[in-house]
Amino acid sequence: MTEMTVGVPRRWAGWGRTRHLAGMVVAMVAGMVLLGPLWRVGGDLLSGAGVLARPDVGALVMATNMALGMVAWMWYRGDAWAATGEMSAAMYVPFLLLLPPWWAGWVGDDALLLGGHLLMVPAMALVALRHRHPVAAPPRRHPVAAAVARRWPVGLALLMTADLWFAPTVFSPWTLLVLPGGYLVLGAWRRRFGDRRQLAVQLVGLAVWGGLAAVALAAPAGVAGTLVGLGWLGHAGWDLWHHRADGVVPRGYAQWCIALDVAVGVTTLLAVTSG
């Protein structure tokens, strides 16, 4: 695991390792949340949903999702491949130890999943202790990792909406209120409404998408779905404007919103036309 540079105070080095471990935990959870839908889509397409429903297969799939999230995070951090491989193995070893007793019928499904996660904690700690030595200089991130990191919000949005391309859904008109609502909440939290003109612009956006939602609620199903899809697509332009202005919301949030809004808008319109 990558550590702090030589000469950094010990208390800051310890904090850096703690942050790194916390980042790996977040990466594990993100891997499970984001890659889980892709497995379900693949299982449906290949008629393998029954296989994926098996507890032993599900445990290994979960370990794979966590390991992939871990690899992405440690690659971005510039960690050595040996440490990355060992930390990824820590995702699998607990489940591999519990699978033979599960196959023999000595432990139940819940014990397999819960025990695997509990054993994962000391396994990760052992790897972290093994690679806790300091390095002489900060690691250089791979150019591809750095480029991906700059656009990670877009990748996150694409992963979150991947299943919509296989199973398009017509979203409720109420979802249109979330679009301007997010900007109002984030802008208030970041205290960006000292200039009342900024607040006025956001309130206009709330009125526009709120009015569109009201019309969609009163319209026939086909028209309502079209309005919802167009509303999401239109909000992508709103996101682009805010991304360039770099004012009310962080630019990363605007990037994420652009990709998310386009995906939801297009797949909603596809659901309307295919229905």
Beta strands, then each sheet from edge to edge (+ up, - down):
end
